């Protein structure tokens, strides 16, 4: 199925924010 522009923005923003706020948590967990 197609992703809407909003869905892609949310996914990218969520990843970007997580990486900046907690850079180590993703690796640890």
C-alpha positions as CSV (number, residue, x, y, z in Angstrom):
1,X,0.0,0.0,0.0
2,X,1.1,3.6,-0.4
3,X,2.3,5.7,2.4
4,X,0.8,9.2,2.7
5,X,3.2,12.1,3.0
6,X,2.0,12.6,6.6
7,X,2.8,9.0,7.6
8,X,6.3,9.3,6.2
9,X,6.8,12.6,8.0
10,X,5.7,11.1,11.3
11,X,8.0,8.1,10.9
12,X,11.0,10.2,10.0
13,X,10.3,12.7,12.8
14,X,9.9,9.9,15.3
15,X,13.2,8.3,14.3
16,X,15.0,11.7,14.2
17,X,13.7,12.8,17.6
18,X,14.5,9.4,19.2
19,X,18.0,9.5,17.8
20,X,18.7,13.0,19.1
21,X,17.1,12.7,22.5
22,X,18.2,9.2,23.4
23,X,21.1,8.2,21.1
24,X,22.1,5.2,23.2
25,X,18.7,3.7,24.1
26,X,18.1,2.3,20.7
27,X,21.4,0.4,20.8
28,X,21.0,-0.8,24.4
29,X,17.4,-2.0,24.0
